[in-house]
Amino acid sequence: MTRGNQRETDRLKAQKRAAANAKKPKESATSLQQRKEKDAEALRQKQLKKEQEKAAATSAAGGGGGKK
């Protein structure tokens, strides 16, 4: 009969989680859009920095004249 007890405890845990989530305010569409824009800008900055580091490493490693 342990399975029946497990179901009951799982049900109670699920009710507690549902109650806790119900108290949290939902994220509005405008704040969601703002967060997406902020995340996208952060990724753009990260990519730009990575490209600059790559360009600096390439120019430092392979920068030489071609005299014979």
Sine and cosine of phi, psi and omega as CSV:
sin_phi,cos_phi,sin_psi,cos_psi,sin_omega,cos_omega
0.00,0.00,0.11,0.99,-0.01,-1.00
-0.91,0.41,-0.47,0.89,-0.01,-1.00
-0.90,0.44,-0.64,0.77,0.02,-1.00
-0.89,0.46,-0.64,0.77,0.03,-1.00
-0.92,0.39,-0.63,0.78,0.01,-1.00
-0.90,0.44,-0.66,0.75,0.04,-1.00
-0.87,0.50,-0.67,0.74,-0.02,-1.00
-0.90,0.43,-0.69,0.72,-0.01,-1.00
-0.92,0.38,-0.62,0.79,0.05,-1.00
-0.90,0.44,-0.62,0.78,0.02,-1.00
-0.90,0.44,-0.67,0.75,0.03,-1.00
-0.91,0.42,-0.66,0.75,0.03,-1.00
-0.89,0.46,-0.66,0.75,0.01,-1.00
-0.90,0.44,-0.63,0.78,0.04,-1.00
-0.91,0.42,-0.64,0.77,0.03,-1.00
-0.90,0.43,-0.68,0.73,0.04,-1.00
-0.89,0.45,-0.67,0.74,0.00,-1.00
-0.90,0.44,-0.64,0.77,0.01,-1.00
-0.92,0.40,-0.64,0.77,0.01,-1.00
-0.92,0.39,-0.64,0.77,0.01,-1.00
-0.95,0.31,-0.48,0.88,0.00,-1.00
-0.93,0.36,-0.48,0.88,-0.02,-1.00
-0.97,0.26,-0.44,0.90,-0.04,-1.00
-0.96,0.27,0.69,-0.73,0.04,-1.00
-0.95,0.31,0.57,-0.82,0.04,-1.00
-0.97,0.26,0.50,-0.87,0.02,-1.00
-0.99,0.16,0.77,-0.64,-0.03,-1.00
-0.97,0.24,0.31,-0.95,-0.03,-1.00
-0.90,0.44,-0.59,0.81,-0.01,-1.00
-0.93,0.36,-0.67,0.74,-0.01,-1.00
-0.94,0.34,-0.53,0.85,0.07,-1.00
-0.90,0.44,-0.69,0.73,0.02,-1.00
-0.90,0.44,-0.67,0.74,0.02,-1.00
-0.89,0.45,-0.65,0.76,0.00,-1.00
-0.91,0.40,-0.65,0.76,0.04,-1.00
-0.89,0.46,-0.67,0.74,0.02,-1.00
-0.90,0.43,-0.65,0.76,0.01,-1.00
-0.90,0.43,-0.68,0.73,0.03,-1.00
-0.90,0.43,-0.65,0.76,0.00,-1.00
-0.90,0.44,-0.66,0.75,0.01,-1.00
-0.91,0.42,-0.64,0.77,0.03,-1.00
-0.89,0.45,-0.65,0.76,0.04,-1.00
-0.92,0.40,-0.63,0.78,0.04,-1.00
-0.88,0.47,-0.70,0.72,0.01,-1.00
-0.89,0.46,-0.66,0.75,0.00,-1.00
-0.90,0.44,-0.68,0.74,0.02,-1.00
-0.91,0.42,-0.66,0.75,0.01,-1.00
-0.88,0.47,-0.70,0.71,0.01,-1.00
-0.88,0.47,-0.67,0.74,0.00,-1.00
-0.89,0.45,-0.67,0.74,0.02,-1.00
-0.91,0.42,-0.63,0.77,0.02,-1.00
-0.91,0.41,-0.66,0.75,0.02,-1.00
-0.90,0.43,-0.64,0.77,0.00,-1.00
-0.91,0.42,-0.67,0.74,0.01,-1.00
-0.91,0.42,-0.64,0.77,0.01,-1.00
-0.92,0.40,-0.64,0.77,0.01,-1.00
-0.93,0.37,-0.62,0.79,0.01,-1.00
-0.92,0.39,-0.69,0.72,-0.03,-1.00
-0.94,0.33,-0.52,0.85,0.00,-1.00
-0.97,0.26,-0.58,0.82,-0.06,-1.00
-0.99,0.13,-0.61,0.80,-0.12,-0.99
-0.90,-0.43,0.35,0.94,-0.05,-1.00
-1.00,0.03,0.97,-0.23,0.03,-1.00
-0.42,-0.91,0.41,-0.91,0.02,-1.00
-0.98,0.22,0.18,-0.98,-0.02,-1.00
-0.91,-0.42,0.69,0.72,-0.01,-1.00
-0.98,0.20,0.60,-0.80,0.05,-1.00
-0.91,-0.41,0.00,0.00,0.00,0.00
